[in-house]
Amino acid sequence: MAFLISEHKFIFTNMQQKEFWSERWEKGDTGWDAGAPTTPLAEYINTLDDHQLNILIPGCGSGYEAELLWTRGFKNVWVIDLAEIPLKQFKQRNPDFPQEQLICGDFFNLDKTFDLVLEQTFYCAIPPSMRDQYVAKMAEIIVPGGKLTGLLFNFPLTEEGPPFGGSEEEYRKRFAPFSN
């Protein structure tokens, strides 16, 4: 019975997350949206030359980095977000982007592997209680020799969020068991 309660609580947490993010998009309360690819990720994308990479952007929001990759000839780009609105907006801007590569769903239920995951502060948007699960999921979906690259916030961890913050020390400690 305790297992079922725990499982139910996890499902409820994900449902709450979906409702939270969907409501923010519906109200246009998207202060985190930079309106374009962030400079550090755009600069990183500009260094990529293997157009066959399978790339994921979790918690993609408006998906500006995915759009940049797509327009630069990367055709194995996948995005996932809990909220449907940003995915619809992305598709309107990129009508040729394959629908099956736009996933409206829970990152933690993803059943695919990738050569590269671009992290655009998704880690800091999930509740801190889910961070170990995030790290384990990354270890599961990134192929051997693959990479997790991206932006993470560097401010004190807080229970008030999102974003919830974090530090380089925390990131290194959590990811150390999975680092090469």
Secondary structure, DSSP 8 states (H G I E B T S, - for coil): -HHHHHHHHHHHHHHHHHHHHHHHHHHT--TT--SS--HHHHHHHTT---TT--EEEET-TT-HHHHHHHHTT---EEEEES-HHHHHHHHHH-TTS-GGGEEES-GGG----EEEEEEESHHHHS-GGGHHHHHHHHHHHEEEEEEEEEE---B---SS-SS--B-HHHHHHHHGGG--
